[in-house]
Amino acid sequence: MLLTDEQIIKLKETWVRYPYVNDSCIGCSACIAISSDVFTMNDEWKSEVLSLESYENLGVDDSIMACPVESIKWLD
């Protein structure tokens, strides 16, 4: 299941930070190779964030650093 707007609101209310992928994603899949528990590829070959209760210690920082177009960042 993908991260929905309602889930983002709930995460913000509980001060849980979560990764965000912006529109500049080129679909290289580096983030998925590093952290497949967090990221998936959609039908348009763009990375999306899966719905989780926490994103800590799941390789998100490594995925952020590996992204060649800096499409991924933490939000809180």
PDB file of N, CA, C and O in Angstrom:
ATOM      1  N   MET A   1       0.841  -1.168   0.000  1.00  0.00           N
ATOM      2  CA  MET A   1       0.000   0.000   0.000  1.00  0.00           C
ATOM      3  C   MET A   1       0.895   1.244   0.000  1.00  0.00           C
ATOM      4  O   MET A   1       1.898   1.299   0.712  1.00  0.00           O
ATOM      5  N   LEU A   2       0.524   2.225  -0.798  1.00  0.00           N
ATOM      6  CA  LEU A   2       1.285   3.461  -0.878  1.00  0.00           C
ATOM      7  C   LEU A   2       0.878   4.428   0.220  1.00  0.00           C
ATOM      8  O   LEU A   2      -0.218   4.337   0.773  1.00  0.00           O
ATOM      9  N   LEU A   3       1.758   5.337   0.521  1.00  0.00           N
ATOM     10  CA  LEU A   3       1.518   6.355   1.529  1.00  0.00           C
ATOM     11  C   LEU A   3       0.469   7.338   1.018  1.00  0.00           C
ATOM     12  O   LEU A   3       0.676   7.980  -0.011  1.00  0.00           O
ATOM     13  N   THR A   4      -0.649   7.462   1.721  1.00  0.00           N
ATOM     14  CA  THR A   4      -1.745   8.334   1.304  1.00  0.00           C
ATOM     15  C   THR A   4      -1.670   9.685   2.018  1.00  0.00           C
ATOM     16  O   THR A   4      -0.923   9.844   2.984  1.00  0.00           O
ATOM     17  N   ASP A   5      -2.438  10.639   1.543  1.00  0.00           N
ATOM     18  CA  ASP A   5      -2.493  11.960   2.182  1.00  0.00           C
ATOM     19  C   ASP A   5      -2.974  11.845   3.625  1.00  0.00           C
ATOM     20  O   ASP A   5      -2.473  12.548   4.503  1.00  0.00           O
ATOM     21  N   GLU A   6      -3.933  10.975   3.873  1.00  0.00           N
ATOM     22  CA  GLU A   6      -4.444  10.790   5.236  1.00  0.00           C
ATOM     23  C   GLU A   6      -3.358  10.245   6.164  1.00  0.00           C
ATOM     24  O   GLU A   6      -3.251  10.654   7.320  1.00  0.00           O
ATOM     25  N   GLN A   7      -2.564   9.323   5.645  1.00  0.00           N
ATOM     26  CA  GLN A   7      -1.478   8.761   6.448  1.00  0.00           C
ATOM     27  C   GLN A   7      -0.394   9.794   6.707  1.00  0.00           C
ATOM     28  O   GLN A   7       0.209   9.804   7.780  1.00  0.00           O
ATOM     29  N   ILE A   8      -0.141  10.657   5.742  1.00  0.00           N
ATOM     30  CA  ILE A   8       0.837  11.728   5.933  1.00  0.00           C
ATOM     31  C   ILE A   8       0.377  12.648   7.055  1.00  0.00           C
ATOM     32  O   ILE A   8       1.185  13.063   7.886  1.00  0.00           O
ATOM     33  N   ILE A   9      -0.904  12.969   7.087  1.00  0.00           N
ATOM     34  CA  ILE A   9      -1.442  13.816   8.155  1.00  0.00           C
ATOM     35  C   ILE A   9      -1.236  13.147   9.505  1.00  0.00           C
ATOM     36  O   ILE A   9      -0.835  13.797  10.470  1.00  0.00           O
ATOM     37  N   LYS A  10      -1.512  11.849   9.575  1.00  0.00           N
ATOM     38  CA  LYS A  10      -1.329  11.113  10.833  1.00  0.00           C
ATOM     39  C   LYS A  10       0.142  11.093  11.249  1.00  0.00           C
ATOM     40  O   LYS A  10       0.449  11.268  12.428  1.00  0.00           O
ATOM     41  N   LEU A  11       1.048  10.883  10.301  1.00  0.00           N
ATOM     42  CA  LEU A  11       2.474  10.897  10.618  1.00  0.00           C
ATOM     43  C   LEU A  11       2.909  12.263  11.145  1.00  0.00           C
ATOM     44  O   LEU A  11       3.682  12.351  12.098  1.00  0.00           O
ATOM     45  N   LYS A  12       2.410  13.319  10.522  1.00  0.00           N
ATOM     46  CA  LYS A  12       2.747  14.674  10.978  1.00  0.00           C
ATOM     47  C   LYS A  12       2.236  14.933  12.388  1.00  0.00           C
ATOM     48  O   LYS A  12       2.918  15.562  13.197  1.00  0.00           O
ATOM     49  N   GLU A  13       1.049  14.451  12.679  1.00  0.00           N
ATOM     50  CA  GLU A  13       0.473  14.637  14.014  1.00  0.00           C
ATOM     51  C   GLU A  13       1.290  13.939  15.089  1.00  0.00           C
ATOM     52  O   GLU A  13       1.327  14.389  16.234  1.00  0.00           O
ATOM     53  N   THR A  14       1.941  12.849  14.727  1.00  0.00           N
ATOM     54  CA  THR A  14       2.739  12.097  15.704  1.00  0.00           C
ATOM     55  C   THR A  14       4.228  12.404  15.587  1.00  0.00           C
ATOM     56  O   THR A  14       5.051  11.753  16.232  1.00  0.00           O
ATOM     57  N   TRP A  15       4.574  13.385  14.773  1.00  0.00           N
ATOM     58  CA  TRP A  15       5.946  13.850  14.588  1.00  0.00           C
ATOM     59  C   TRP A  15       6.871  12.767  14.046  1.00  0.00           C
ATOM     60  O   TRP A  15       8.060  12.740  14.364  1.00  0.00           O
ATOM     61  N   VAL A  16       6.325  11.883  13.233  1.00  0.00           N
ATOM     62  CA  VAL A  16       7.132  10.852  12.579  1.00  0.00           C
ATOM     63  C   VAL A  16       7.596  11.403  11.233  1.00  0.00           C
ATOM     64  O   VAL A  16       6.777  11.828  10.418  1.00  0.00           O
ATOM     65  N   ARG A  17       8.895  11.395  11.002  1.00  0.00           N
ATOM     66  CA  ARG A  17       9.367  11.880   9.706  1.00  0.00           C
ATOM     67  C   ARG A  17       9.260  10.769   8.676  1.00  0.00           C
ATOM     68  O   ARG A  17       9.353   9.584   8.995  1.00  0.00           O
ATOM     69  N   TYR A  18       9.064  11.181   7.439  1.00  0.00           N
ATOM     70  CA  TYR A  18       8.835  10.218   6.376  1.00  0.00           C
ATOM     71  C   TYR A  18       9.521  10.707   5.107  1.00  0.00           C
ATOM     72  O   TYR A  18       9.712  11.910   4.935  1.00  0.00           O
ATOM     73  N   PRO A  19       9.893   9.792   4.219  1.00  0.00           N
ATOM     74  CA  PRO A  19      10.540  10.201   2.974  1.00  0.00           C
ATOM     75  C   PRO A  19       9.500  10.686   1.962  1.00  0.00           C
ATOM     76  O   PRO A  19       8.351  10.243   1.956  1.00  0.00           O
ATOM     77  N   TYR A  20       9.934  11.589   1.127  1.00  0.00           N
ATOM     78  CA  TYR A  20       9.092  12.140   0.070  1.00  0.00           C
ATOM     79  C   TYR A  20       9.884  12.094  -1.233  1.00  0.00           C
ATOM     80  O   TYR A  20      11.069  12.427  -1.254  1.00  0.00           O
ATOM     81  N   VAL A  21       9.241  11.688  -2.303  1.00  0.00           N
ATOM     82  CA  VAL A  21       9.864  11.662  -3.625  1.00  0.00           C
ATOM     83  C   VAL A  21       9.160  12.709  -4.477  1.00  0.00           C
ATOM     84  O   VAL A  21       7.946  12.633  -4.668  1.00  0.00           O
ATOM     85  N   ASN A  22       9.911  13.694  -4.996  1.00  0.00           N
ATOM     86  CA  ASN A  22       9.280  14.741  -5.801  1.00  0.00           C
ATOM     87  C   ASN A  22       9.210  14.348  -7.279  1.00  0.00           C
ATOM     88  O   ASN A  22       9.650  13.264  -7.663  1.00  0.00           O
ATOM     89  N   ASP A  23       8.659  15.230  -8.089  1.00  0.00           N
ATOM     90  CA  ASP A  23       8.408  14.950  -9.508  1.00  0.00           C
ATOM     91  C   ASP A  23       9.661  14.849 -10.366  1.00  0.00           C
ATOM     92  O   ASP A  23       9.577  14.457 -11.530  1.00  0.00           O
ATOM     93  N   SER A  24      10.816  15.191  -9.817  1.00  0.00           N
ATOM     94  CA  SER A  24      12.031  15.123 -10.624  1.00  0.00           C
ATOM     95  C   SER A  24      12.608  13.713 -10.716  1.00  0.00           C
ATOM     96  O   SER A  24      13.635  13.506 -11.362  1.00  0.00           O
ATOM     97  N   CYS A  25      11.954  12.740 -10.073  1.00  0.00           N
ATOM     98  CA  CYS A  25      12.405  11.345 -10.116  1.00  0.00           C
ATOM     99  C   CYS A  25      12.528  10.880 -11.567  1.00  0.00           C
ATOM    100  O   CYS A  25      11.631  11.101 -12.382  1.00  0.00           O
ATOM    101  N   ILE A  26      13.660  10.229 -11.876  1.00  0.00           N
ATOM    102  CA  ILE A  26      13.886   9.732 -13.237  1.00  0.00           C
ATOM    103  C   ILE A  26      13.714   8.211 -13.327  1.00  0.00           C
ATOM    104  O   ILE A  26      13.947   7.620 -14.382  1.00  0.00           O
ATOM    105  N   GLY A  27      13.314   7.593 -12.239  1.00  0.00           N
ATOM    106  CA  GLY A  27      13.050   6.160 -12.248  1.00  0.00           C
ATOM    107  C   GLY A  27      14.278   5.283 -12.333  1.00  0.00           C
ATOM    108  O   GLY A  27      14.216   4.189 -12.894  1.00  0.00           O
ATOM    109  N   CYS A  28      15.385   5.733 -11.791  1.00  0.00           N
ATOM    110  CA  CYS A  28      16.627   4.950 -11.871  1.00  0.00           C
ATOM    111  C   CYS A  28      16.583   3.726 -10.969  1.00  0.00           C
ATOM    112  O   CYS A  28      17.348   2.785 -11.179  1.00  0.00           O
ATOM    113  N   SER A  29      15.715   3.717  -9.980  1.00  0.00           N
ATOM    114  CA  SER A  29      15.474   2.634  -9.019  1.00  0.00           C
ATOM    115  C   SER A  29      16.609   2.405  -8.014  1.00  0.00           C
ATOM    116  O   SER A  29      16.650   1.359  -7.366  1.00  0.00           O
ATOM    117  N   ALA A  30      17.515   3.351  -7.876  1.00  0.00           N
ATOM    118  CA  ALA A  30      18.573   3.221  -6.865  1.00  0.00           C
ATOM    119  C   ALA A  30      17.974   3.119  -5.471  1.00  0.00           C
ATOM    120  O   ALA A  30      18.435   2.325  -4.652  1.00  0.00           O
ATOM    121  N   CYS A  31      16.947   3.920  -5.197  1.00  0.00           N
ATOM    122  CA  CYS A  31      16.322   3.905  -3.875  1.00  0.00           C
ATOM    123  C   CYS A  31      15.695   2.541  -3.578  1.00  0.00           C
ATOM    124  O   CYS A  31      15.745   2.060  -2.446  1.00  0.00           O
ATOM    125  N   ILE A  32      15.110   1.930  -4.596  1.00  0.00           N
ATOM    126  CA  ILE A  32      14.488   0.624  -4.417  1.00  0.00           C
ATOM    127  C   ILE A  32      15.549  -0.447  -4.185  1.00  0.00           C
ATOM    128  O   ILE A  32      15.358  -1.345  -3.364  1.00  0.00           O
ATOM    129  N   ALA A  33      16.653  -0.357  -4.894  1.00  0.00           N
ATOM    130  CA  ALA A  33      17.742  -1.314  -4.702  1.00  0.00           C
ATOM    131  C   ALA A  33      18.287  -1.240  -3.280  1.00  0.00           C
ATOM    132  O   ALA A  33      18.690  -2.254  -2.711  1.00  0.00           O
ATOM    133  N   ILE A  34      18.298  -0.040  -2.709  1.00  0.00           N
ATOM    134  CA  ILE A  34      18.832   0.155  -1.360  1.00  0.00           C
ATOM    135  C   ILE A  34      17.785  -0.123  -0.293  1.00  0.00           C
ATOM    136  O   ILE A  34      18.092  -0.725   0.736  1.00  0.00           O
ATOM    137  N   SER A  35      16.560   0.308  -0.530  1.00  0.00           N
ATOM    138  CA  SER A  35      15.530   0.224   0.499  1.00  0.00           C
ATOM    139  C   SER A  35      14.180  -0.184  -0.096  1.00  0.00           C
ATOM    140  O   SER A  35      13.257   0.626  -0.178  1.00  0.00           O
ATOM    141  N   SER A  36      14.081  -1.425  -0.500  1.00  0.00           N
ATOM    142  CA  SER A  36      12.842  -1.918  -1.113  1.00  0.00           C
ATOM    143  C   SER A  36      11.688  -2.035  -0.119  1.00  0.00           C
ATOM    144  O   SER A  36      10.537  -2.198  -0.524  1.00  0.00           O
ATOM    145  N   ASP A  37      11.984  -1.954   1.171  1.00  0.00           N
ATOM    146  CA  ASP A  37      10.922  -1.940   2.172  1.00  0.00           C
ATOM    147  C   ASP A  37      10.216  -0.595   2.221  1.00  0.00           C
ATOM    148  O   ASP A  37       9.111  -0.493   2.756  1.00  0.00           O
ATOM    149  N   VAL A  38      10.845   0.442   1.667  1.00  0.00           N
ATOM    150  CA  VAL A  38      10.307   1.796   1.735  1.00  0.00           C
ATOM    151  C   VAL A  38       9.808   2.291   0.381  1.00  0.00           C
ATOM    152  O   VAL A  38       8.783   2.969   0.309  1.00  0.00           O
ATOM    153  N   PHE A  39      10.521   1.957  -0.688  1.00  0.00           N
ATOM    154  CA  PHE A  39      10.217   2.513  -2.007  1.00  0.00           C
ATOM    155  C   PHE A  39       9.740   1.441  -2.979  1.00  0.00           C
ATOM    156  O   PHE A  39      10.133   0.278  -2.886  1.00  0.00           O
ATOM    157  N   THR A  40       8.884   1.854  -3.917  1.00  0.00           N
ATOM    158  CA  THR A  40       8.420   0.989  -4.994  1.00  0.00           C
ATOM    159  C   THR A  40       8.318   1.827  -6.262  1.00  0.00           C
ATOM    160  O   THR A  40       8.343   3.056  -6.200  1.00  0.00           O
ATOM    161  N   MET A  41       8.206   1.173  -7.397  1.00  0.00           N
ATOM    162  CA  MET A  41       8.098   1.865  -8.679  1.00  0.00           C
ATOM    163  C   MET A  41       6.638   1.849  -9.128  1.00  0.00           C
ATOM    164  O   MET A  41       5.977   0.813  -9.070  1.00  0.00           O
ATOM    165  N   ASN A  42       6.141   2.999  -9.575  1.00  0.00           N
ATOM    166  CA  ASN A  42       4.758   3.044 -10.058  1.00  0.00           C
ATOM    167  C   ASN A  42       4.696   2.755 -11.557  1.00  0.00           C
ATOM    168  O   ASN A  42       5.720   2.471 -12.179  1.00  0.00           O
ATOM    169  N   ASP A  43       3.512   2.825 -12.130  1.00  0.00           N
ATOM    170  CA  ASP A  43       3.310   2.510 -13.551  1.00  0.00           C
ATOM    171  C   ASP A  43       3.984   3.514 -14.481  1.00  0.00           C
ATOM    172  O   ASP A  43       4.198   3.223 -15.658  1.00  0.00           O
ATOM    173  N   GLU A  44       4.316   4.682 -13.966  1.00  0.00           N
ATOM    174  CA  GLU A  44       4.989   5.712 -14.766  1.00  0.00           C
ATOM    175  C   GLU A  44       6.498   5.672 -14.576  1.00  0.00           C
ATOM    176  O   GLU A  44       7.199   6.599 -14.982  1.00  0.00           O
ATOM    177  N   TRP A  45       7.003   4.610 -13.966  1.00  0.00           N
ATOM    178  CA  TRP A  45       8.429   4.429 -13.683  1.00  0.00           C
ATOM    179  C   TRP A  45       8.995   5.556 -12.817  1.00  0.00           C
ATOM    180  O   TRP A  45      10.088   6.068 -13.058  1.00  0.00           O
ATOM    181  N   LYS A  46       8.212   5.922 -11.804  1.00  0.00           N
ATOM    182  CA  LYS A  46       8.639   6.888 -10.799  1.00  0.00           C
ATOM    183  C   LYS A  46       8.586   6.193  -9.441  1.00  0.00           C
ATOM    184  O   LYS A  46       7.712   5.362  -9.193  1.00  0.00           O
ATOM    185  N   SER A  47       9.510   6.532  -8.581  1.00  0.00           N
ATOM    186  CA  SER A  47       9.554   5.947  -7.250  1.00  0.00           C
ATOM    187  C   SER A  47       8.437   6.523  -6.380  1.00  0.00           C
ATOM    188  O   SER A  47       8.110   7.707  -6.468  1.00  0.00           O
ATOM    189  N   GLU A  48       7.861   5.665  -5.542  1.00  0.00           N
ATOM    190  CA  GLU A  48       6.850   6.081  -4.579  1.00  0.00           C
ATOM    191  C   GLU A  48       7.169   5.470  -3.224  1.00  0.00           C
ATOM    192  O   GLU A  48       7.869   4.463  -3.126  1.00  0.00           O
ATOM    193  N   VAL A  49       6.642   6.099  -2.186  1.00  0.00           N
ATOM    194  CA  VAL A  49       6.888   5.659  -0.813  1.00  0.00           C
ATOM    195  C   VAL A  49       5.766   4.732  -0.355  1.00  0.00           C
ATOM    196  O   VAL A  49       4.585   5.041  -0.514  1.00  0.00           O
ATOM    197  N   LEU A  50       6.148   3.602   0.211  1.00  0.00           N
ATOM    198  CA  LEU A  50       5.183   2.665   0.763  1.00  0.00           C
ATOM    199  C   LEU A  50       4.726   3.132   2.138  1.00  0.00           C
ATOM    200  O   LEU A  50       5.452   3.853   2.821  1.00  0.00           O
ATOM    201  N   SER A  51       3.549   2.734   2.540  1.00  0.00           N
ATOM    202  CA  SER A  51       2.980   3.114   3.827  1.00  0.00           C
ATOM    203  C   SER A  51       3.584   2.263   4.939  1.00  0.00           C
ATOM    204  O   SER A  51       3.447   1.039   4.943  1.00  0.00           O
ATOM    205  N   LEU A  52       4.247   2.920   5.875  1.00  0.00           N
ATOM    206  CA  LEU A  52       4.847   2.261   7.037  1.00  0.00           C
ATOM    207  C   LEU A  52       4.587   3.101   8.278  1.00  0.00           C
ATOM    208  O   LEU A  52       4.297   4.293   8.172  1.00  0.00           O
ATOM    209  N   GLU A  53       4.688   2.497   9.436  1.00  0.00           N
ATOM    210  CA  GLU A  53       4.534   3.243  10.683  1.00  0.00           C
ATOM    211  C   GLU A  53       5.776   4.036  11.024  1.00  0.00           C
ATOM    212  O   GLU A  53       5.693   5.066  11.692  1.00  0.00           O
ATOM    213  N   SER A  54       6.929   3.567  10.572  1.00  0.00           N
ATOM    214  CA  SER A  54       8.199   4.241  10.814  1.00  0.00           C
ATOM    215  C   SER A  54       9.134   3.965   9.640  1.00  0.00           C
ATOM    216  O   SER A  54       9.098   2.897   9.029  1.00  0.00           O
ATOM    217  N   TYR A  55       9.968   4.954   9.345  1.00  0.00           N
ATOM    218  CA  TYR A  55      10.926   4.825   8.249  1.00  0.00           C
ATOM    219  C   TYR A  55      12.369   4.860   8.741  1.00  0.00           C
ATOM    220  O   TYR A  55      13.305   4.883   7.942  1.00  0.00           O
ATOM    221  N   GLU A  56      12.536   4.864  10.039  1.00  0.00           N
ATOM    222  CA  GLU A  56      13.866   4.915  10.629  1.00  0.00           C
ATOM    223  C   GLU A  56      14.581   3.580  10.441  1.00  0.00           C
ATOM    224  O   GLU A  56      13.960   2.517  10.474  1.00  0.00           O
ATOM    225  N   ASN A  57      15.879   3.652  10.246  1.00  0.00           N
ATOM    226  CA  ASN A  57      16.749   2.474  10.128  1.00  0.00           C
ATOM    227  C   ASN A  57      16.360   1.539   8.977  1.00  0.00           C
ATOM    228  O   ASN A  57      16.547   0.326   9.065  1.00  0.00           O
ATOM    229  N   LEU A  58      15.818   2.113   7.903  1.00  0.00           N
ATOM    230  CA  LEU A  58      15.440   1.305   6.747  1.00  0.00           C
ATOM    231  C   LEU A  58      16.190   1.711   5.484  1.00  0.00           C
ATOM    232  O   LEU A  58      15.782   1.359   4.378  1.00  0.00           O
ATOM    233  N   GLY A  59      17.284   2.449   5.645  1.00  0.00           N
ATOM    234  CA  GLY A  59      18.107   2.808   4.507  1.00  0.00           C
ATOM    235  C   GLY A  59      17.677   4.049   3.754  1.00  0.00           C
ATOM    236  O   GLY A  59      18.173   4.306   2.657  1.00  0.00           O
ATOM    237  N   VAL A  60      16.764   4.824   4.318  1.00  0.00           N
ATOM    238  CA  VAL A  60      16.292   6.022   3.617  1.00  0.00           C
ATOM    239  C   VAL A  60      17.428   7.017   3.406  1.00  0.00           C
ATOM    240  O   VAL A  60      17.539   7.597   2.326  1.00  0.00           O
ATOM    241  N   ASP A  61      18.262   7.224   4.402  1.00  0.00           N
ATOM    242  CA  ASP A  61      19.386   8.153   4.241  1.00  0.00           C
ATOM    243  C   ASP A  61      20.298   7.722   3.100  1.00  0.00           C
ATOM    244  O   ASP A  61      20.769   8.561   2.332  1.00  0.00           O
ATOM    245  N   ASP A  62      20.547   6.429   2.984  1.00  0.00           N
ATOM    246  CA  ASP A  62      21.379   5.919   1.892  1.00  0.00           C
ATOM    247  C   ASP A  62      20.686   6.118   0.544  1.00  0.00           C
ATOM    248  O   ASP A  62      21.335   6.433  -0.454  1.00  0.00           O
ATOM    249  N   SER A  63      19.378   5.935   0.520  1.00  0.00           N
ATOM    250  CA  SER A  63      18.623   6.164  -0.719  1.00  0.00           C
ATOM    251  C   SER A  63      18.661   7.631  -1.125  1.00  0.00           C
ATOM    252  O   SER A  63      18.783   7.952  -2.307  1.00  0.00           O
ATOM    253  N   ILE A  64      18.559   8.506  -0.154  1.00  0.00           N
ATOM    254  CA  ILE A  64      18.638   9.948  -0.435  1.00  0.00           C
ATOM    255  C   ILE A  64      19.992  10.286  -1.049  1.00  0.00           C
ATOM    256  O   ILE A  64      20.064  11.022  -2.034  1.00  0.00           O
ATOM    257  N   MET A  65      21.045   9.758  -0.479  1.00  0.00           N
ATOM    258  CA  MET A  65      22.390  10.040  -1.000  1.00  0.00           C
ATOM    259  C   MET A  65      22.626   9.415  -2.369  1.00  0.00           C
ATOM    260  O   MET A  65      23.390   9.960  -3.166  1.00  0.00           O
ATOM    261  N   ALA A  66      21.988   8.287  -2.658  1.00  0.00           N
ATOM    262  CA  ALA A  66      22.195   7.600  -3.929  1.00  0.00           C
ATOM    263  C   ALA A  66      21.379   8.183  -5.079  1.00  0.00           C
ATOM    264  O   ALA A  66      21.676   7.915  -6.243  1.00  0.00           O
ATOM    265  N   CYS A  67      20.371   8.964  -4.773  1.00  0.00           N
ATOM    266  CA  CYS A  67      19.500   9.510  -5.819  1.00  0.00           C
ATOM    267  C   CYS A  67      20.282  10.492  -6.695  1.00  0.00           C
ATOM    268  O   CYS A  67      20.767  11.504  -6.190  1.00  0.00           O
ATOM    269  N   PRO A  68      20.414  10.214  -7.994  1.00  0.00           N
ATOM    270  CA  PRO A  68      21.237  11.059  -8.861  1.00  0.00           C
ATOM    271  C   PRO A  68      20.635  12.427  -9.170  1.00  0.00           C
ATOM    272  O   PRO A  68      21.340  13.324  -9.633  1.00  0.00           O
ATOM    273  N   VAL A  69      19.338  12.592  -8.916  1.00  0.00           N
ATOM    274  CA  VAL A  69      18.692  13.886  -9.207  1.00  0.00           C
ATOM    275  C   VAL A  69      18.109  14.535  -7.954  1.00  0.00           C
ATOM    276  O   VAL A  69      17.335  15.487  -8.047  1.00  0.00           O
ATOM    277  N   GLU A  70      18.482  14.019  -6.784  1.00  0.00           N
ATOM    278  CA  GLU A  70      18.069  14.569  -5.498  1.00  0.00           C
ATOM    279  C   GLU A  70      16.554  14.703  -5.370  1.00  0.00           C
ATOM    280  O   GLU A  70      16.046  15.737  -4.935  1.00  0.00           O
ATOM    281  N   SER A  71      15.840  13.644  -5.756  1.00  0.00           N
ATOM    282  CA  SER A  71      14.375  13.635  -5.710  1.00  0.00           C
ATOM    283  C   SER A  71      13.803  13.266  -4.355  1.00  0.00           C
ATOM    284  O   SER A  71      12.621  13.496  -4.100  1.00  0.00           O
ATOM    285  N   ILE A  72      14.626  12.695  -3.479  1.00  0.00           N
ATOM    286  CA  ILE A  72      14.121  12.175  -2.204  1.00  0.00           C
ATOM    287  C   ILE A  72      14.603  13.055  -1.064  1.00  0.00           C
ATOM    288  O   ILE A  72      15.760  13.473  -1.025  1.00  0.00           O
ATOM    289  N   LYS A  73      13.690  13.328  -0.136  1.00  0.00           N
ATOM    290  CA  LYS A  73      14.071  14.072   1.065  1.00  0.00           C
ATOM    291  C   LYS A  73      13.181  13.630   2.218  1.00  0.00           C
ATOM    292  O   LYS A  73      12.127  13.025   2.019  1.00  0.00           O
ATOM    293  N   TRP A  74      13.628  13.945   3.415  1.00  0.00           N
ATOM    294  CA  TRP A  74      12.824  13.678   4.611  1.00  0.00           C
ATOM    295  C   TRP A  74      11.837  14.827   4.816  1.00  0.00           C
ATOM    296  O   TRP A  74      12.188  15.991   4.626  1.00  0.00           O
ATOM    297  N   LEU A  75      10.631  14.507   5.196  1.00  0.00           N
ATOM    298  CA  LEU A  75       9.645  15.496   5.629  1.00  0.00           C
ATOM    299  C   LEU A  75       9.189  15.117   7.018  1.00  0.00           C
ATOM    300  O   LEU A  75       9.234  13.948   7.399  1.00  0.00           O
ATOM    301  N   ASP A  76       8.746  16.112   7.779  1.00  0.00           N
ATOM    302  CA  ASP A  76       8.170  15.834   9.097  1.00  0.00           C
ATOM    303  C   ASP A  76       7.100  16.825   9.427  1.00  0.00           C
ATOM    304  O   ASP A  76       6.499  16.750  10.499  1.00  0.00           O
TER     305      ASP A  76
END
